[in-house]
Amino acid sequence: EIVLTQSPGTLSLSPGERATLSCRASQSVSRSYLAWYQQKPGQAPRLLIYGASSRATGIPDRFSGSGSGTDFTLTISRLEPEDFAVYYCQQYDSSPYTFGQGTKLEIK
Amino acid sequence: EVQLLESGEGLVQPGGSLRLSCAASGFTFSSYAMTWVRQAPGKGLEWVSTISSGGGSTYYADSVKGRFTISRDNSKNTLYLQMNGLRADDTAVYYCAKGMGNDYSSTWRFDYWGQGTLVTVSS
């Protein structure tokens, strides 16, 4: 099973700042089969990024993904108030299709 | 507009059974794999089960294998999850989610999610 470890657990930033979220895999995620989701309280997750770096439909270009192998990053270039949420990475390289434990992005 | 609407929420005793449904609209349901993902209270996301577009292939997490059964009725645009032998650690919000596309990798990334339905297992 591929274990995904996200860091930091909580990130406190102000609107307008840049956010960098990390997702590290316990073994290589081949073909960059990694996705990022955003979840706000009481809501379902929303797909942001797939294939490590491709934005899903309707996702603003301030969201970008990068990385390969075991190290992946989600970057939000300039935080908007609506970006404060929990972010999860997910690998879909091999079963079971695991998620990271999440990074909570909170307003400083 | 894609919509996924789960139902079947309930409180069940340990060892009991429950069936969840997910009614889909706004897309060609029979063309996409569908998945159940759950989230225990205050916890992260856990992939539970996936079914192929035609229903011929099913996949399960080890934690539910042998107890849960995923199925679909493409004539009714509905996804199901039959849950038997429920345990306290099955308590969670259960989301149905649509696979992003028709190729293999797209099966396992989810572009639309329902709002979830709560399953509570307690005596």
Interface residues (C-beta under 8 A of the other chain):
Chain A: R31 Y33 A35 Y37 Q39 Q43 A44 P45 R46 L47 Y50 G51 A56 T57 Y88 Q90 Y92 S95 P96 Y97 T98 F99 G100 Q101 G102
Chain B: V37 G44 L45 E46 W47 T50 Y59 A61 D62 Y95 M100 S105 T107 W108 R109 F110 D111 W113 G114 Q115 G116
